[in-house]
């Protein structure tokens, strides 16, 4: 038995508290390391475009884009702290509002028009440009966790009771795909299918949905020459060495990894980002890490995402509330699943489709949304009996040690 401010904990509650505390420590450490690395690598990967821009227009500030990303990251860290301090049950009351607002912003994207490389996913609000699809990921995880946690297992196995969660999920994915962003739509499918499965939906029902989903994706690929070309290049080059005469984007990525070797060329010393490697600061920033930090750097990034995933899964397994369990599972599916997909694309194990590397790729909307998601999970973990009280006790202990050291001086 253990006594804290919140009362007496049983042995089972004490073990659960300790497991949650370990998971929290791992999540926060992994998030901090990935976020700091992201800021550093954005400065490095945007150096070529920044220098060229200053050469053309000397009035511009060097590294202005990377500096804006760093400032956005600071805002995201503040957002993480705020979301962690707000009780997760309070946030839960607004999940419908969050998803509805995300839908409204995405509709605004479609109405406004425009887009880059066939993807219409940016919304201009005066001087501010946001990517609503990134915030919808956060809203979708919270909303699906809320909707599915209200259902009993027998209700989830009955498709008639799932039409509202399914409609919300399909609406989110459909609005994003309507803008041409199939890559983000695939991440939505990963989140939705994973949460429905973990909530108790039968595999045979998921299989039927998967068949129709694969058919829909095939139609979207066949209808777009650019997507069709990338798929063809992937299968053509899957078992061949990179083409040095007419290299593709994936080939340039392989060149970057090969140049990096074991320890890398050093931060800022990469060459591929200067001319050949497109999207070096966004979707292909993992290749820049491979060239500048080498195999050790890429393995470190993989280890950090594995640690983050372990922490999220631990909270999913040990949290007593079903909503928090599904929310942590959704966060793991989103953050770690998207990271895995990005790495597979950059290393040539999947066809090229545009998804950023969470915490690391440049993108203010992505950074704000991912850090807010981590804050929501932390808030849920702090609600476990004994966790918040334990942190307060440790905080007072640290303060007493500091006071003692100062008095000795």
C-alpha positions, 0 to 999 in steps of 0.5 A, a space after each residue: 500500500 502507498 499513501 499520497 495526497 489523493 488517498 491510499 493506493 492498492 498494490 495494483 493501483 501502485 503498479 499501474 501508477 509506476 507503469 504510467 509514470 515510466 511511459 510518460 517519461 519515455 513519451 516526453 523524452 522521445 517527443 523532446 528529442 524528436 522536436 529539437 532534432 526537427 528544428 535543427 534539420 529544418 534549418 539544415 534542409 532549408 539552407 539551399 533555398 534560403 541562400 538562393 532567396 537572399 541572393 535574389 533579394 538581399 532584403 530577405 532574412 536568411 533562414 526566415 522560413 526555418 526561424 518561422 518553423 522554430 517559433 511555431 514549434 515554441 507555440 506548439 510546446 506551449 499548446 502541449 503544456 496547455 492540453 496536458 494541464 486541461 483535464 482530458 474529460 473536459 477536452 472530451 466534451 468538445 470533440 464534436 466541435 473540434 471535428 465540425 470545425 475541422 470539416 468547416 476549414 477543409 470545406 474552405 480549402 476546397 472552396 478557396 481552390 489552388 494547391 501545390 503538385 495537384 494537392 489542394 490542402 492549404 487554407 489562407 486566412 489573411 497572412 496565415 496559411 494552415 493545413 486543416 487536414 493535419 488538425 482533422 487528424 487530431 480531431 478524428 482521433 479524439 472523436 473516434 475514441 469518444 464515439 467508440 468508447 461509448 459502445 459495448 462490444 456487442 454493439 460494435 460487432 453490430 454494424 447498425 450501431 456503427 453508422 455514425 462513427 463510420 460516417 464521421 470517419 468517411 466524411 473526414 477522409 472524403 473531404 481530404 481526398 477530394 482536395 487531391 491529398 491521397 497520402 493524408 487520406 491513407 493515414 486517415 484510413 490507418 487511424 480509422 481502421 486501427 481504432 475500429 479494430 481495437 474497439 472490437 470490430 470483427 476482422 471479416 467486417 474490416 476485410 469487406 471495408 478493406 476491399 472497397 477501400 483498395 478499390 477506391 484507392 486504385 481508382 484514384 491512382 488510375 485517374 491521376 497520371 502522376 500517381 500512376 507514374 509513381 506506382 509504375 516507377 516503384 514496381 519497376 525499380 523495386 529490385 534494381 539499383 538506383 538509376 544514375 542516368 535518369 534517377 527518380 526522386 527515390 533514387 536521389 534519396 538512396 544517393 543521400 543515404 549512400 553518401 551518409 555512410 555510418 556517421 554522416 557528412 555532418 549537419 549542414 554538409 549534405 549535398 543532395 538537398 542543394 539541387 536534386 532531392 525535392 521536398 528535402 525539408 518536408 516529405 524527404 527530410 529523413 534522407 537529409 538525416 541519413 546523409 548528414 547524420 548517417 546510419 547512426 542518425 537514422 537508427 536514432 530517429 527510428 529508436 525514438 519513434 519506437 520509444 514513443 510508440 512503446 509509451 503510447 501503447 503502455 498508456 493504452 494497456 494500463 489506463 483504466 478508462 476506455 476513452 483514454 485507451 483508444 485515444 492513446 492507441 489512435 495517437 500511436 497509429 497516427 504518429 508512429 504509423 505515419 512515421 513508418 510510412 514516411 520512412 518506407 517511402 523515403 527508403 524506397 519500400 513504398 511508392 512516393 506519396 506525400 506524408 511528412 515525418 512527424 515532429 521533424 518535417 517542416 510544417 507548422 500545422 503538422 507540428 502544432 497538431 502532433 504536439 497537441 496530440 501528445 499533450 492530450 495523451 499526457 493529460 489522460 495519463 495524469 488522470 490515473 490515480 496517483 500519477 499527478 500526486 506522485 509528480 507533485 511529491 517529486 517536484 517538492 522533493 526537487 525544490 527541497 534539494 535545491 533549497 538545501 544546496 543554496 543554504 549550504 553555499 
